[in-house]
Amino acid sequence: MFFQRAALGIAAALAFSAAHASVPLASGPGAIDLSDGSESIFAAAYTPAAYSFALGAGSTYQLDLSFFSLFGPVNISSIALSGPTASSLSPSAGTASFTGLAAGNYSLTFNFAPSSGLLAGNINVTATPVPEAEATILALAGMGVAGLMAARRRRAA
């Protein structure tokens, strides 16, 4: 009886740990994976924090950042994005956005004014599909045919 309870307890503990093993933790500075559209981040606010990531072809992207001080003061002086579409901005009220990003490899750097806190936040990326030239040509051809049919009906009436 004791061994059955022990085995049941061990099985329950393993099941619990396996179920919670896939919970993602926040990423410190370095390479991050935005393939699922989001990543949680953290950084010590006394040195610049750089995150690298890649955006795939076939879309334009918008990168939305939200961040807050986990403890202590965090003074972000600027956020720089380097890559195919480079940009820099000053954050306001814990948010920042970069729009119109092309595919390629990027580096996102948080530059801090003298502070000693811990930055925590989230990076979200949204893809906007770029229409293919063939689709545009087919749409224009379809509108042209519809216009010809309408003109033909007017003449027949």
C-alpha positions as CSV (number, residue, x, y, z in Angstrom):
1,M,0.0,0.0,0.0
2,F,2.8,2.4,0.9
3,F,4.5,1.7,-2.5
4,Q,1.3,2.4,-4.4
5,R,0.9,5.8,-2.7
6,A,4.5,6.6,-3.3
7,A,4.3,5.7,-6.9
8,L,1.1,7.7,-7.3
9,G,2.7,10.7,-5.7
10,I,5.8,10.5,-7.9
11,A,3.6,10.1,-11.0
12,A,1.5,13.1,-10.0
13,A,4.7,15.2,-9.4
14,L,6.1,14.2,-12.8
15,A,2.8,15.0,-14.6
16,F,2.7,18.4,-12.9
17,S,6.3,19.3,-13.8
18,A,5.8,18.0,-17.4
19,A,2.7,20.1,-17.8
20,H,4.5,23.3,-16.6
21,A,7.8,22.7,-18.3
22,S,6.7,24.3,-21.5
23,V,5.9,27.7,-19.9
24,P,8.2,30.1,-21.6
25,L,10.5,32.2,-19.4
26,A,11.5,35.8,-20.2
27,S,14.6,36.1,-22.4
28,G,17.6,38.2,-21.4
29,P,19.7,40.1,-23.9
30,G,20.7,37.9,-26.9
31,A,18.9,36.1,-29.7
32,I,15.1,35.9,-29.3
33,D,12.5,33.8,-31.2
34,L,9.6,35.8,-32.6
35,S,8.2,33.0,-34.8
36,D,5.1,32.7,-32.6
37,G,4.7,36.5,-32.7
38,S,5.7,37.4,-29.1
39,E,8.6,37.2,-26.7
40,S,8.9,38.4,-23.1
41,I,12.2,40.1,-22.2
42,F,14.2,41.5,-19.3
43,A,17.4,43.4,-18.8
44,A,19.4,45.1,-16.1
45,A,19.2,48.9,-16.6
46,Y,22.8,49.7,-16.1
47,T,24.2,48.6,-19.5
48,P,22.7,48.6,-23.1
49,A,20.6,45.5,-23.8
50,A,20.6,44.2,-27.3
51,Y,18.2,41.5,-28.7
52,S,18.6,40.0,-32.1
53,F,15.9,38.4,-34.2
54,A,14.9,37.5,-37.8
55,L,11.8,38.4,-39.8
56,G,10.8,36.1,-42.7
57,A,10.1,37.1,-46.3
58,G,6.7,37.8,-47.9
59,S,5.4,40.3,-45.4
60,T,6.0,43.7,-43.9
61,Y,6.0,43.8,-40.1
62,Q,5.1,46.0,-37.2
63,L,7.1,45.6,-34.0
64,D,5.3,46.7,-30.8
65,L,7.1,47.0,-27.5
66,S,5.7,47.3,-24.0
67,F,7.9,47.5,-21.0
68,F,8.0,48.5,-17.3
69,S,10.4,48.7,-14.4
70,L,10.4,45.5,-12.4
71,F,12.1,47.2,-9.5
72,G,14.2,50.3,-9.1
73,P,14.3,53.2,-11.5
74,V,14.6,52.4,-15.2
75,N,15.4,55.4,-17.5
76,I,15.4,54.4,-21.2
77,S,17.1,57.1,-23.2
78,S,16.5,55.5,-26.6
79,I,15.6,52.3,-28.4
80,A,17.5,51.6,-31.6
81,L,16.6,49.1,-34.3
82,S,19.3,48.2,-36.8
83,G,18.8,45.9,-39.8
84,P,17.3,46.3,-43.3
85,T,14.8,48.9,-41.9
86,A,16.8,50.9,-39.3
87,S,15.2,53.3,-36.9
88,S,15.6,54.9,-33.5
89,L,13.0,56.4,-31.2
90,S,12.5,57.7,-27.7
91,P,10.0,55.6,-25.8
92,S,6.9,57.2,-24.2
93,A,4.8,55.8,-21.3
94,G,6.2,52.3,-21.5
95,T,5.5,51.6,-25.2
96,A,7.1,52.0,-28.5
97,S,6.4,50.8,-32.1
98,F,8.4,50.3,-35.3
99,T,6.3,50.0,-38.5
100,G,7.0,49.1,-42.1
101,L,9.8,46.6,-41.3
102,A,11.1,44.5,-44.2
103,A,12.3,40.9,-43.9
104,G,15.8,40.3,-42.6
105,N,18.0,40.1,-39.5
106,Y,17.6,42.8,-36.9
107,S,19.1,44.0,-33.6
108,L,17.0,45.9,-31.1
109,T,19.0,47.8,-28.5
110,F,17.7,49.5,-25.3
111,N,20.0,52.4,-24.2
112,F,19.6,53.4,-20.6
113,A,20.3,56.7,-18.8
114,P,22.0,56.1,-15.5
115,S,19.6,53.9,-13.6
116,S,19.8,50.7,-11.5
117,G,16.5,48.9,-12.0
118,L,15.4,45.9,-14.0
119,L,13.5,46.3,-17.2
120,A,10.8,43.8,-18.1
121,G,8.5,43.7,-21.0
122,N,7.1,42.1,-24.1
123,I,7.9,42.3,-27.8
124,N,5.0,41.6,-30.3
125,V,5.4,41.3,-34.0
126,T,2.6,41.6,-36.5
127,A,2.9,40.5,-40.2
128,T,1.1,42.3,-43.0
129,P,1.1,40.2,-46.2
130,V,2.4,42.0,-49.2
131,P,0.1,41.5,-52.2
132,E,1.7,39.6,-55.1
133,A,1.8,41.4,-58.5
134,E,-0.2,38.6,-60.1
135,A,-3.1,39.1,-57.7
136,T,-3.2,42.8,-58.5
137,I,-3.1,42.2,-62.3
138,L,-5.9,39.6,-62.0
139,A,-8.0,42.0,-60.0
140,L,-7.5,44.8,-62.6
141,A,-8.3,42.4,-65.4
142,G,-11.5,41.3,-63.6
143,M,-12.6,44.9,-63.1
144,G,-11.9,45.5,-66.8
145,V,-14.1,42.6,-67.9
146,A,-16.9,43.6,-65.5
147,G,-16.7,47.2,-67.1
148,L,-16.9,45.8,-70.6
149,M,-19.9,43.6,-69.7
150,A,-21.7,46.6,-68.2
151,A,-21.0,48.7,-71.3
152,R,-22.3,45.9,-73.5
153,R,-25.5,45.6,-71.5
154,R,-26.1,49.3,-71.8
155,R,-25.8,49.2,-75.6
156,A,-28.1,46.2,-75.9
157,A,-30.8,47.9,-73.8
